[in-house]
Amino acid sequence: MSLKQIKTIIVDDENRIRRGIEKLVLSCGEEWNVVATFGDGQELLDSYQAEPIEFDILITDVRMPIMDGLTLIKEMKKLTSFSPMVISGFDDFSYLQTALREGALDYLIKPIDREEFRIQLETLKEKIMIKWQNQEELEIMEKQSSELAYMKQVKILNEITNGYEIDVSIMDWTNDFPAGIYTLMYITIDQVLSHSRSMEKNEWKTWILAHENIFNEMLSEYKHKYWKWKGEGAAFWILICSSNDNSNNFKNEVYEFAISLKNNVEKYTLFSNTIAISHVFTDLSLLSTVTKDVLALMQYRLIYGENQILQQDMEQQLILEKSETKHANELQQAIHRIIQSLERMNEGELIKNVTMFAKELQTLRVPSEIKLFVQSLSIQMINYLIKHTPRLSNDLLDIQDTSRLLKNIGNFAELNEEIKEWVMAVFNKLVIVNEEKVLNQVEVARSWIVENMKESITIEKIARQVYMNPTYFCEYFKNQTGETVHEFVTSTRISKARELLLTTNLKVYEISELVGYADTKYFSKLFKKYYGELPSKYKEKVKAK
């Protein structure tokens, strides 16, 4: 059986660097193959359009004379799917921010460090192997017709939890799922690196298989419908659906299942699990936002430790259980007041609440307790920023290094100043964001949708234009307009399509593309739903009249 190779393309305008990168890639093992190299982004684009090349990874420099690396990534993503790695100079930080938005989560700074390069490739390799594994599983299951629908559902769930956004007016994928209430679970093995390094490769694989078998056995007997797929490393996602609309009962049942799952893993394997569980929701189109919320919960392992079941809206209870101090409740309330001050954008109140928080810290006599609550403040602020300010720069999203901070602080007065400086830096950034807001957010959203009709439009993209949380934005839009975002996007596109149909000589497939639908059949189906006829017949009837 031949080894499946990871096909790589390298683009850099410097011959020496390009050849050096190629040697580095090939030195990482026989599973790596460089299928092509190019001196500029335009050169690759022209070559691909003339004769498509199959590849998995694109390694590209940022600054090149004709077409830069970020434009190349954006243009190539319109043509094919791949994992990008960006190579940048030290003075290209603004380019890297753009690269992150374009999905290039792996990047290196010149000059290239060999070991760091190999680590980055290994990370990409893991993602691609997971992708291949999911594809291979899909191919196998497609042979069994009874499982085909399930695997298609898992495929799109896998894409969404991996960060792919689905166009808001193409919601047919949600129709393939049953009506009901849902919750999303993310399960990770604690200390996975320590476990994997302490075992032989075959022993590690055996334990991982045993771990997965526990999941499969318990799910096979579970009364609710579910979908399970792999996350990164040894992690798993499980989406659970109940046809019963009693969300409290469902929430309790899922929590009890999580406890049983965690206990069985501890009983029959060497591992422990941390499990994050989302709130109960009904709208599957918001799964991308729910995913981010669940992953944010995992940050709480830094405070509460491993072997936990983490649920949304339970932060306060968890920290009260973790802390042994009688002042825990007061401190948690002080953190809550700081977050409320940020929400209200009240500077005086914020400074006052930070000072009160620091004063409460002085009642503690154990350094670990001080660290616990400072870390809790840091993480709760980060979660607030992630949910409410999607355009906030990444430099404010790093978890405060409380170990370093407490080591360097000599007294509580200094600690107060350090905390105040960091919190106010966040506040000042929020002031800038709020100053950029436009009062009529619905009109801004509508205008953006009309202007970007041809592009892929997602809830997350629209919400970013008005600096709102995607879930709240959907509710706000519906309350203000009486229609959902999905309904508005679809009706706007179809209305524009009708105008183009009657005022131009464009073909139906050309109109379909101009209003944002790559699938002409799907577009025609929608058009008929709105106007009673397929586009070509509709045009004939109107002209005849």
N, C-alpha and C positions, 0 to 999 in steps of 0.2 A: 504494500500500500504506500503510495507516494505521499511525502510530507506536504501538507498544505502551507503555502508560504504567504507571508504578509507582504503585499505589493505596495511599494513606496515610490513616490515621485518627489524629486528635490528641485527647488527653484531658487537660484541665487545668482546675482549678476557678477559675482567674483569667482573665477574659475578655480582658484586655489581652495577657497572655502567650500565650493560645491563638491570638488573631488574629495576633500577631507571629510565632509558629512557623509558622502557615499561610503567611504572606507569605514567610518564609525558604525554606520547602519549594518554593513555586511559583517563587521566584527562581532555583532551581537548574537550571531548564531545562524544556522542554516535555514531557520524558519523565516529569515528576512531576505527580501529580494528587492533590488532597486530596478524598477521597470523602465524608468526614463528620468533624464535630468534636463533642465532648461535654464537659460540665462535670464529670462524675464517672464513675467506673468502673462503678457500678451502672447508670447511664443507658445506657452502651454495651452492657452485658451484656443488659439487658432488651430493648433495640432489636434486638440480634442474634438473640435467641431468638424474638422476634416475627417478624422478617424478616431472614434472614441477609444480610450485606453481604460482597461479595468484596473482599479487601484483601491487601496484601503486607507493609506495615509498620505497626506500632502505636507511636506516640510518646506516652508517658504520664508525667505527674508522679508522684512517689512518694507524697507525702502529700496525700490528699484526704479530705473529711469523711465520706462514706458508705462508699465502697469504695476502698481505697488502690491504687496502681498495681501493686504486686507481687501482691496478691490477684487483681486484674484479669487480669494476664498468666497466672497459674496457671489461673483459671477459663476464660479464652478459649482456652487451649491444649487444653482438653478438647473444644472445639467445632471448632477449625480450626487450620490451620498458618500461621504468620506469623513475621516477624522483629521482635522488640521493641527499642525504644530507650527508656531510662529517663532522666528529667530529675530531678535531686535538688538539695537544698540542701547547704551545706557540712557541716551537722550530721547528715547522713543516712548516714554511712559504714556503719553496721550494716545499713541498708536495702540499700545497694549490694552488700554481701556476699551478702545473700539474693537480690538481683537476678541476680548472677552464677550462683548455684546454679539459678535458674529459667531460665537460658539467655539472659538479657539482657546479652550481651557488649558492647553499645554503650551508653554512658551519658554524660551531660553534667552538669556542675555549674552551677547558677545563680550569677550571671547568665550567660545564654548568650552565648558568644563566636561571632560570625557565621562567622568563618573555620573554627573548630573544628567548628561545626555542619555546614558544607558538606563538610568532610573526612569526618565521620562518615557523612553521607548517601552520599558517593561510595563509601565502604567497603561500606555496605549495598547500594548499587546493584550493585556488582561481585558480591556474593554472590547477589543475586537474578537477575542476568543469567546467572550460572553455572547457577543452578537452572533458569531458563527454558531455557537451552541444553540442559541434560541432559533436560528434559522434552520439548523439541522433537525432540531426537535419538531419545528413546524413542518418541514418536508416529510418527516416520518409520519406525523399525525395526519397530514393531508391525504395519505393513502387510506386512512380509515375515515370514511365519510361521517361517521357519528361524532368524531372529535374535531372535525374541520372548523366548525363555527367557534368552538371553544378556543382553539389555537389562534384563530384570527383575532379574537377578542384579546387574548394574552399578548399578541404581537403589538396591538395598538396601545395597550396598557403599558407595556414595556417601553415603547417609544415615548409616551407621555411622561413616565417617571424618570426617563433618561434626559428629559429637557426639551423634547420636540413639541412645538406648539401646533395645535390644530386650528385651521381657519374657522372663524366663528360662524360663518354661514354654511359650512359643510358639516352638519351635525348628524348625518345619517349613522355615524358610528355609534352614537348613543342609543339609537333606535334598535341596535342589535342586542342591547342589554335589557333585562327585565325591569319593569317598573317596581319601585320599592325604595327602601332606605338603605344607605350604604355606610360602611366605615372602612378605612384603609389602615393596614398594619405593616410595620417595618420591623423585621427581626434580625438582629446581628449577634454573632458570637463574640463574647467578651474576650479581650486580650488575644485576638486572633493572630497577631504577629508572633507573640510569645509562644503560643501553642504550635503554630506551623514551623517555627524555627527549632523547637525542642524535639520534633519528631522526624523520623525518616519519611521520605516522600510517600511511600506506599502506606505507611501507618496513618499519615495525615489524611490521605484519600479515603481510607477505610472508615475513619472516625467521621469525616464529612458525610460520607454515604449513610452512616448510621444516624447521624443528625437529621439528614433529609428524610430518611425512612420514618422517623418518629413523626415528622410533619405530615407525610403522606398518609400514614395510618390513621392519625387523629382526624385529618380532614376528610378521609373516606367515610368516617362515621359521623361527621358533623351534619347537623340538621339544616343549616343554612347553605345557600348557593355561594360558591367561592371561585376565585381565580388566583392562581399562585404562579409567580415568576421570579427569576433570579435578579438580585441586585448586584452591586459590585462586591467582589471577593466572595465571602461565604454568607452574604446577607440574602434575605428573601423579602418579597412583597406579597401580601395577601389582601385582596379586595373581597369583602364579605357583603352579601345582600340579603335583606329580609323582606318578605312580602307583607309582613305585619308592620303597621305604621306607628306602633308604640315604641318611640325612640329610647325611652328610659329602660324598658325591658331589654331591648336589643343591646343597648350599651352595657348593661350588666351581664348579659349572656356572653358578649364578646370578651369582657374583662375576665370572666370565669374561665373561658376557653384559653385565654392567654396565661392564666395562672397554671392551668393543667399542663399546657404546653411547656412552660418554663420548668415546672416540677419534673416532668418526664425527661426532659433534656438533662437536668441535673442528676436524675436517678440512673439513667442508662448510658450516659456519655461522660467524658471528662470536662465537658463545657458547661458554661452558664450563658444565658441569653439576656439581652436587654431588648424590650419590646416597646415600640412607640405606637400609640393608637390615636387615630384622628377623631374629631367630633363626628357625630352622625350627620349625613348630608343626603340630599335627594338628587341634586343636579350634577350628573357625571361630567358635564362640560367644564366644570370647575376643578376637575381632578388635578390639573397642573398646580393650582394654588394649594389644594389640600396636601399634595406631595411636599411642597416647600414647608408647610406648617409641621408636617410629621418629621421631616429631616431637622427642622429647627429644634424640636423636642429632644433630639439626641444630644444636643449640647449640654443638657442638664446632667449627663453622666459625669461631667467635670465636678459637679457639686454633690450629687446624691450617690455617686459611685455606680458600680455595675450591678448586674443581676436585678434589674428594676423593670417595672411596668410603668411607662410614662404616658399620661393622658393629657390632652389639652385642658386648660382651665383648672389644673390641679397643682400649679407651681407653689402656691402658698401652703397647701396642706403638706406637700412633700418636704419643703424646707423646715416646717414646724416639726415634722417627724424626725428629720435628720439632726436638728439642733437640740442640744441638751440644756440650753440656757432658758431661764424663765422670761427673758426679754425677747425671745424669738418673734412673738406675735407683734410686738411694737416695732421691731426692725423691719419685718415684712410689710407692715402697714406704711412705714416710712418710705420703703421702696415704691410701694403702690402710689403714694402721694407724689413722688418724683415723676413717675410715668404720667400721672394725671396732669401735672404741671406742664410737661412736654406737650401733651395733647391740647391743652388750653393755650400754649405758647405764652405763658405768663412768667416773665423773667424774674420779677421780684419774688413771686411765690416759689419758683424753682430754686433760687438761691437759698431762701428760707428753709425749704424742705431738705435740701442737701445738707445744710448746717445742722438741722434736727437729726438727720440720719447719722452724721458724724458724731453728734452728741450721744446718740443711742449706742454707737459703737464703743464709746468710752466706758460703758457699763460692763463690757465684756472683759474677762481676765485671761482667756485662753486664746493664743494666736490663731489656732485653727478655726475658732468661731468667727474671729474678725475676717479671716480669709474667706470663709463660707459666705458671709453676707455681702462683702465687697464683690465677690465673684457672682453672686446672685443678682446684684444690681447691674453688673456688666452684661450678663446674659439676657436679662429681661429688657434692657435698653436695646440690645441688638435685635431681639425678636420684634420689638416695637418698630424699629427702623426698617427691618426686612418687610414687615407687613404693611406699613403705612407710607413709606417713602422709597418707592422702587428705583428712583433715579439718584439716590444718595450715593456718594462716592465710596469705593471699597475701603478707603483708609479708616473710616469710622466703624467698619464692621468687624474689626479684629477684636477678639476677646481680650479684655484687659489682663495683662500678665500680673496677677495679684501676688504671686510668689516673689517676683522681682520687686514689685512696688513695696510690699511690706518689709522686704529685706533692707531696702534703702531708706525707709522712713524712720526718723528718730523719735517722733512723738505724734500725738493725735492731731496737733495743730497742723503739722506738715501733711498728715494723711488727709485732713479736711481740705487743704488747699489743692492737693493732687486730685482728689475726687471732684472737687468743684471745677478745676481747670478742664478735666476731661468732659464732664457733663455739659459745661458751658460751650465747649467746642462743638459738641453735638447740637446744642440749642442754636448756636450761631449759624451752623450749616442749615438747620431747618428754617431759620429766618429767611435765608437766601432762597430756599426752595419755595417757601410760601409767598415771597414777593413776586415770584415768577408765575404764580397761579393766575388764571383768568377767572373772573367771577362766574360767568355762565359756563359751567363745566359740561353740561349736556350739549350746548351749541358747539363748544370746542371739539367734543368727541364726534358729533355729527359731521362737522366740517372736515375733520381728519379722515373719517371714513370715506366721505365723498372724494377727497383729494387722493386717497390711496386705494381706491376701489380695485385697481388692477393687481395690487400686491396681495400677499397672504395677510389676512386680518384676523388677529386673535384677541381674546378678551384681555390678555396680559398687555399686548401692545397698545390697545385703546386706553386701558387704565393708566398706563405710563404717561400718556399725553396730558392727563388731568391730575396726576400725582395722587391717585387713589388706590386703595386696596382692591384687587379684582373682584372679590366676592361682594364687598360693599358697593362697588361701582355698579354691578349688575342690578342690585336691589334699588339703588338710587336712580338709575336710568329708567327702570320699570315704573317706579313711583312717580317720576317726573313726566314721563311720556305716555304711559299706558301700554307700551309694547316692550318686548324684550330686545336686548342688543341684537340677538340672532335675527329676530323678525325685521328690525330696521335695516341691518346690513343686507339681508336677502332682498327685501322690497326695493331698496335703493339700487342695488345691482340690476335687478330685473327691470325696473323702471327705466334705467339708463340703457339697458339692452333694447327695450322697445323703441326708445328714441333713435338709437343707432340703426335699428332694423328698418325704420320708416324713412329715415333722412339720409341714408348712405347706401352704397352698393356693396358694402362689406359682406363677406360670406358669414354664415352662422358660426363657424368655428372661430373666425377672427373676432366677431363680436363677443363670443364666449370668453376668449382670452382677455379682451379689453376690459371686461367687467369682473375679472378675477376667477374664472372657472376654467381649469385646464381640461376637465372632462366635458366634452361637448354633449354627450348623451345625458349626463346629469343636469347640465344647464338647460337642455331642451325640456327635460322632465319638469324642472322648476318653472320654466316659462309657461308651459301648458297648465300647470297648477294655478298660476296667476291670471292667465288670459284665455284659458279654455282651448287653445290650439297650440300645436308645435310652431316654432318660429316661422318656418317657411310657409306653412299654410295660413298662419295669421297675417303675414305680409300680403299674400295673394288676396285674401278676403278684404283687407282694408283697401288695397288698390282697386279692387273690383267695385267697391262702394263709391 
